Amino acid sequence: MSDSKKFTVRTIEKRNGWCAEIVRQVTSRRTTVSKREMGFETEAQAQAWGEKELEGFVKTQVERNKRKAADRKSED
């Protein structure tokens, strides 16, 4: 699981199977779904997918934030 408190994995049972979501904590009261995959046969499969994707998702966000910070510095 990620060390980040901002992103978590949530699994939900739907009619046609399980759904895994990467959820971002926007504020203390509000969350939003950043990525979703549906159609898993078991909760364990959905959880495994979510944890694997979360690792890559957070890594991508960190790289994006570094690029944006560098762009802001170069504009000044």
C-alpha positions as CSV (number, residue, x, y, z in Angstrom):
1,M,0.0,0.0,0.0
2,S,1.1,3.5,-0.7
3,D,2.5,5.8,2.0
4,S,0.3,8.6,0.6
5,K,-2.6,9.8,2.6
6,K,-4.0,11.6,-0.4
7,F,-4.7,8.5,-2.5
8,T,-6.3,5.2,-1.4
9,V,-7.9,2.2,-3.0
10,R,-11.5,1.4,-2.6
11,T,-13.3,-1.8,-3.7
12,I,-17.0,-1.9,-4.3
13,E,-19.3,-4.8,-5.2
14,K,-21.4,-4.0,-8.3
15,R,-24.0,-6.1,-10.1
16,N,-21.6,-7.6,-12.6
17,G,-18.7,-8.1,-10.2
18,W,-16.2,-6.0,-8.2
19,C,-15.0,-2.5,-9.0
20,A,-11.7,-1.0,-7.9
21,E,-11.2,2.8,-7.6
22,I,-8.3,5.0,-6.8
23,V,-9.7,7.7,-4.7
24,R,-8.2,11.1,-4.0
25,Q,-8.8,13.1,-0.8
26,V,-9.6,16.6,-2.1
27,T,-10.5,18.2,1.2
28,S,-11.2,16.7,4.6
29,R,-14.8,16.1,3.6
30,R,-14.7,15.6,-0.1
31,T,-13.1,12.8,-2.2
32,T,-13.0,12.1,-6.0
33,V,-12.4,9.0,-8.0
34,S,-9.2,9.4,-10.1
35,K,-9.2,6.0,-11.8
36,R,-11.7,3.2,-11.9
37,E,-11.7,-0.4,-13.3
38,M,-14.8,-2.6,-13.2
39,G,-15.6,-6.3,-13.9
40,F,-13.4,-8.2,-11.4
41,E,-14.7,-11.6,-10.3
42,T,-13.4,-11.4,-6.8
43,E,-12.6,-8.6,-4.3
44,A,-9.0,-9.8,-4.0
45,Q,-8.5,-9.3,-7.7
46,A,-9.9,-5.8,-7.6
47,Q,-7.8,-5.0,-4.5
48,A,-4.6,-6.3,-6.2
49,W,-5.3,-4.3,-9.3
50,G,-5.9,-1.2,-7.2
51,E,-2.7,-1.5,-5.2
52,K,-0.6,-2.1,-8.4
53,E,-2.2,0.8,-10.2
54,L,-2.0,3.1,-7.2
55,E,1.8,2.6,-7.0
56,G,2.2,3.6,-10.7
57,F,-0.4,6.4,-10.4
58,V,1.4,8.0,-7.4
59,K,4.7,7.7,-9.2
60,T,3.3,9.4,-12.3
61,Q,1.8,12.2,-10.1
62,V,5.2,12.8,-8.4
63,E,7.0,13.1,-11.8
64,R,4.2,15.4,-13.1
65,N,4.5,17.6,-10.0
66,K,8.3,17.9,-10.4
67,R,7.8,18.9,-14.1
68,K,5.2,21.5,-13.2
69,A,7.4,22.9,-10.4
70,A,10.4,23.2,-12.8
71,D,8.1,25.0,-15.3
72,R,7.0,27.5,-12.6
73,K,10.6,28.2,-11.6
74,S,11.7,28.8,-15.2
75,E,8.8,31.3,-15.7
76,D,10.0,33.4,-12.8
